[in-house]
Amino acid sequence: MAILRYTASADTTITDAYKFDMTTRATGSNMGSADSLQIFSIYGQASGTAGVGTTVEKSRALINFSSSVGQIATDRTAGNVPASGGVSFYLKMFNARTPFTLPTKFTLVAHPISRSWGEGTGLDMDTYIDSGYANWIAASSASSGVTNWTTQGGDYHTGTYVAGSTLPFYSQYFEEGNEDLELDVTSLVEEWMSSNGSDARTNYGIGVFLTSSQEDGTERRSYYIKKFYARGSEYFFKRPIIEARWDDSKKD
């Protein structure tokens, strides 16, 4: 079995969690330079507006593989990676140990992102004092101004974009909570490499977060806190990767 690994080119965490004052949402915070990525849903930590209802706080991870996919295409042209159909691609993210409560019996979904976004330089994952882009509200910032997500929390492909073709998205169930994430994303990587410039097929990376019912409070419980190592981690072999796998054995 031959294996080639391609490291993420950008990643960050976006959140609408409350800051320490339990009044202000950290929707403008950025964590693009943090050494981990965090995913959670906190149910009922505070009462809703004017004391009505129950709040939910969410956190999602964004990972971009634009440089990696470009390198895969280059390696394929050079004959170092097999043609489509002869290789599988896996998204791998590695569990980061945390002193916080670990959620159990949950599912993470991975959806292709449909808009360009910035990584940012924020570090603070505790008090959310570092503002920047991307964040929960905005995808990026440039001299021309700030570009907001169409939907807060990120824009993701969820429907069909080519006649007769359904956009791939992926999921993995976590029983204990400390498992690594490993998803076969072959179809998505092949779509990225065959992109014709259409936004529907352009590589803007992947968003990883809880299922809607686990994230939005429907289940009336918290899933806090799942962490993965980020691309800025000191542990090089724990950084998010796309792993190419193929059978290179020679037989009689």
Order of alpha helices (4+ residues) and beta strands (2+ residues): beta-beta-beta-beta-alpha-beta-beta-beta-beta-beta-beta-beta-beta-alpha-beta-alpha-beta-beta
